[in-house]
Amino acid sequence: MKLQNAIRFEGKASYFISVEGKISEFLSQRLEPLNMEEVADGDHVITKLTFMIKDQTELAGVLNNLHEKHLVIVSMEAINKNDKNKKKEN
């Protein structure tokens, strides 16, 4: 049985990851995001992080670090995928 909408990890990609709360200086240095922005959302702060992730192991490491600090992941989005199998349009 084939999955119609299977999520594939096919190499390096940029990721936006938003978490509830502030990221400490220590965690920020450990994760090394390309960009980090704190946005007030009512009584809460949402921290938006941008990463260049090279493989699934690195993505799991970032997510595990956020989880270990008890940060709630609000959203995650892959952008700028390096898709080698993409067909050229005429």
URPENOR-V558277 format. One record per residue. N is the residue number from 1. PSI is psi in degrees with one decimal (* if undefined). Layout:
n/psi
N/PSI
N/PSI
This chain:
n/psi
1/126.8
2/141.2
3/126.6
4/-46.4
5/47.8
6/139.0
7/128.4
8/142.9
9/104.6
10/41.9
11/-167.9
12/138.7
13/155.6
14/145.7
15/136.8
16/125.6
17/123.6
18/134.2
19/153.3
20/125.9
21/177.6
22/147.7
23/129.9
24/159.2
25/-41.2
26/-48.1
27/-37.8
28/-43.5
29/-34.8
30/-41.0
31/-27.6
32/58.9
33/153.5
34/-33.5
35/147.7
36/128.7
37/129.0
38/130.6
39/128.2
40/132.0
41/81.0
42/-123.6
43/-4.8
44/159.6
45/131.2
46/127.7
47/122.7
48/123.5
49/143.6
50/130.5
51/152.3
52/112.7
53/127.2
54/-27.6
55/175.7
56/-33.7
57/-42.4
58/-39.8
59/-43.8
60/-38.5
61/-43.6
62/-48.5
63/-39.0
64/-40.2
65/-42.7
66/-42.2
67/-42.8
68/-27.6
69/9.5
70/34.9
71/131.2
72/123.8
73/117.0
74/-41.3
75/159.4
76/133.4
77/129.6
78/132.2
79/163.0
80/50.8
81/141.8
82/78.4
83/103.7
84/-22.1
85/4.9
86/131.0
87/143.1
88/136.4
89/141.9
90/*
